[in-house]
Amino acid sequence: MLFDDTYKTIESASEGMFRDKGSKFIAYAYPIRSEEEVKPIIAGLRAEHAKARHFCYAYRLTPNRSVFRVNDDGEPSGTAGRPILNCLLSEDITNVLMVVVRYFGGTLLGVPGLINAYKSASMEAIKASTVVSKTVNDIYEAYFDYLQMNDVMKLSKEENLQILAQQFDTSCILKFEVRKAQLNQVLSKFDKIEGVKLKYLNTI
């Protein structure tokens, strides 16, 4: 295999906390698979912590270290989102959203204090999580006639494809996930089934 198709992420949501001079920093780590998941999670935290001052976050997607977003949410630039991101990078975990909710304690912490607080809270959440290895997978849709269904289902069973959705009618659609390392083998097998059209959707 020419590339490593595995990455590390967290198994489930976790929390961590750090306090400094009356300010409370609560870090929430979430496993995510797409950018669309971010806004609803942050909206939920804003509703849960209505009196909190800041909701700073960072997230990484895919094993590519350049695919990320950071948000300081009103804190001085570079004091919140970037330290949170650096924790994800230093632990080499991806497909993770880390949100740190800050309750202001009345005393300014200064730039070094803020960087330390956001980093420390994030590290506590990572420590509380279970890190797991996952594979980089591509998602495809297969379009075929009902007559090809047996061949398609046999192939998906042989290759242990993860079926995400299926629609069987006179014309059928099968949405599936395939490990990157298996991709060429699976695509060549689909090519041998007459009348099957494949559409690439995305990589997770």
Phi and psi in degrees as a GROMACS rama.xvg file:
@    title "Ramachandran Plot"
@    xaxis  label "Phi"
@    yaxis  label "Psi"
@TYPE xy
-83.3037  -17.0846  LEU-2
-141.889  160.372  PHE-3
-88.6928  119.696  ASP-4
-103.637  28.4103  ASP-5
-117.4  156.677  THR-6
-148.215  164.099  TYR-7
-104.516  138.487  LYS-8
-144.863  -174.422  THR-9
-103.446  148.44  ILE-10
-72.7995  -40.5955  GLU-11
-152.499  172.877  SER-12
-63.0858  146.612  ALA-13
-144.816  166.556  SER-14
-131.942  154.312  GLU-15
-147.068  160.303  GLY-16
-140.904  146.737  MET-17
-141.677  138.965  PHE-18
-121.623  144.043  ARG-19
-154.744  123.226  ASP-20
48.5244  44.7569  LYS-21
87.5133  -19.2515  GLY-22
-80.1845  141.845  SER-23
-117.797  129.328  LYS-24
-117.512  113.469  PHE-25
-108.978  117.662  ILE-26
-98.5448  134.795  ALA-27
-121.689  122.234  TYR-28
-107.419  134.252  ALA-29
-130.753  136.683  TYR-30
-75.9022  130.841  PRO-31
-132.298  160.446  ILE-32
-123.143  -8.56118  ARG-33
-155.213  160.622  SER-34
-63.0434  -29.066  GLU-35
-63.3736  -21.0805  GLU-36
-77.5062  -17.7249  GLU-37
-67.4444  -53.2547  VAL-38
-57.9934  -47.2865  LYS-39
-61.2862  -36.1957  PRO-40
-64.5658  -46.6502  ILE-41
-66.2645  -38.4855  ILE-42
-61.1449  -39.7336  ALA-43
-64.0337  -40.8761  GLY-44
-68.0237  -37.6414  LEU-45
-62.795  -37.5799  ARG-46
-70.0675  -38.198  ALA-47
-71.936  -34.7958  GLU-48
-117.032  63.9296  HIS-49
-61.2047  -25.8729  ALA-50
-95.8586  0.986242  LYS-51
-73.3991  152.248  ALA-52
-87.5603  -42.8102  ARG-53
-132.83  146.706  HIS-54
-128.268  84.1805  PHE-55
-93.864  147.343  CYS-56
-152.525  165.973  TYR-57
-148.583  148.349  ALA-58
-145.514  152.683  TYR-59
-120.076  144.59  ARG-60
-133.388  139.604  LEU-61
70.0627  160.264  THR-62
-68.9631  -11.9724  PRO-63
-67.8073  118.874  ASN-64
-68.7953  -11.3767  ARG-65
-93.6833  0.733389  SER-66
-99.0827  97.835  VAL-67
-158.018  167.834  PHE-68
-138.507  144.824  ARG-69
-131.12  150.059  VAL-70
-145.287  122.554  ASN-71
-87.1779  -11.0684  ASP-72
41.7468  51.8824  ASP-73
92.8417  -11.7152  GLY-74
-75.3559  158.901  GLU-75
-54.3898  140.65  PRO-76
-52.1087  130.762  SER-77
84.429  0.420512  GLY-78
-96.354  -9.75081  THR-79
-128.616  -67.1126  ALA-80
-58.5368  -44.0282  GLY-81
-66.4608  -46.1113  ARG-82
-60.603  -35.125  PRO-83
-64.3455  -47.6748  ILE-84
-58.963  -42.2368  LEU-85
-59.6759  -31.676  ASN-86
-65.8872  -41.7697  CYS-87
-64.4651  -40.6735  LEU-88
-69.5906  -41.9905  LEU-89
-67.793  -31.0126  SER-90
-89.0433  -2.63274  GLU-91
55.637  43.2924  ASP-92
-111.718  144.992  ILE-93
-136.863  -179.964  THR-94
53.4335  43.4316  ASN-95
-132.529  134.666  VAL-96
-108.112  128.424  LEU-97
-118.721  119.078  MET-98
-114.811  128.825  VAL-99
-112.907  119.154  VAL-100
-94.4181  124.984  VAL-101
-111.582  126.384  ARG-102
-99.4878  118.882  TYR-103
-75.0682  132.44  PHE-104
-97.851  4.26282  GLY-105
98.4233  -13.5822  GLY-106
-116.3  128.729  THR-107
-69.5657  138.785  LEU-108
-96.4099  -14.5416  LEU-109
76.0636  166.961  GLY-110
-60.3207  -51.2592  VAL-111
-61.189  -36.9178  PRO-112
-64.9936  -41.5385  GLY-113
-66.587  -45.9476  LEU-114
-57.428  -45.7961  ILE-115
-63.4888  -41.0666  ASN-116
-66.3373  -47.0992  ALA-117
-67.1466  -36.5904  TYR-118
-66.733  -47.1326  LYS-119
-64.1642  -42.9065  SER-120
-62.3951  -43.1334  ALA-121
-62.9747  -42.6507  SER-122
-64.0614  -35.2282  MET-123
-63.5648  -39.5826  GLU-124
-66.6918  -38.9011  ALA-125
-66.0628  -41.7692  ILE-126
-60.3781  -33.009  LYS-127
-81.091  -7.17301  ALA-128
-97.1061  166.488  SER-129
-105.568  118.745  THR-130
-87.4608  131.551  VAL-131
-128.164  157.365  VAL-132
-95.9957  135.432  SER-133
-131.145  165.849  LYS-134
-99.8354  151.48  THR-135
-78.3211  122.045  VAL-136
-121.403  147.365  ASN-137
-100.837  145.959  ASP-138
-110.695  130.431  ILE-139
-129.63  159.072  TYR-140
-118.301  135.431  GLU-141
-108.757  130.273  ALA-142
-111.291  129.682  TYR-143
-158.635  165.346  PHE-144
-82.7661  159.972  ASP-145
-55.3309  -33.1397  TYR-146
-64.0146  -26.6788  LEU-147
-87.6819  -0.806795  GLN-148
-58.088  -44.4996  MET-149
-59.0145  -43.6654  ASN-150
-63.9124  -43.6249  ASP-151
-64.9281  -45.1012  VAL-152
-68.3786  -34.8406  MET-153
-64.1289  -44.9956  LYS-154
-61.446  -45.0001  LEU-155
-64.4984  -31.2828  SER-156
-73.7991  -44.7299  LYS-157
-58.8924  -41.9423  GLU-158
-91.0666  2.23741  GLU-159
55.7874  42.6692  ASN-160
-72.8928  143.37  LEU-161
-88.0099  113.828  GLN-162
-84.3041  124.139  ILE-163
-96.765  -32.4007  LEU-164
-161.372  151.099  ALA-165
-147.088  146.475  GLN-166
-140.157  112.036  GLN-167
-110.815  118.169  PHE-168
-146.897  -154.035  ASP-169
-62.7744  -38.1252  THR-170
-113.944  139.558  SER-171
-118.489  153.589  CYS-172
-131.655  132.805  ILE-173
-126.122  119.862  LEU-174
-100.969  125.91  LYS-175
-140.818  163.386  PHE-176
-115.104  134.515  GLU-177
-133.762  135.846  VAL-178
-63.5564  137.921  ARG-179
-51.144  -42.6058  LYS-180
-65.346  -23.1588  ALA-181
-91.9311  -11.5321  GLN-182
-54.0465  -52.7751  LEU-183
-59.783  -41.4848  ASN-184
-61.3176  -45.1006  GLN-185
-66.898  -44.1371  VAL-186
-63.4358  -39.0953  LEU-187
-67.6054  -32.3232  SER-188
-69.7859  -39.0729  LYS-189
-63.6117  -37.1669  PHE-190
-57.4392  -29.6972  ASP-191
-80.0658  -12.0117  LYS-192
-93.241  115.718  ILE-193
-65.093  135.547  GLU-194
87.2354  3.56682  GLY-195
-92.2053  129.792  VAL-196
-113.388  133.818  LYS-197
-110.418  143.087  LEU-198
-129.676  122.632  LYS-199
-75.6599  132.441  TYR-200
-104.84  -60.1987  LEU-201
-167.988  175.223  ASN-202
-114.79  137.678  THR-203
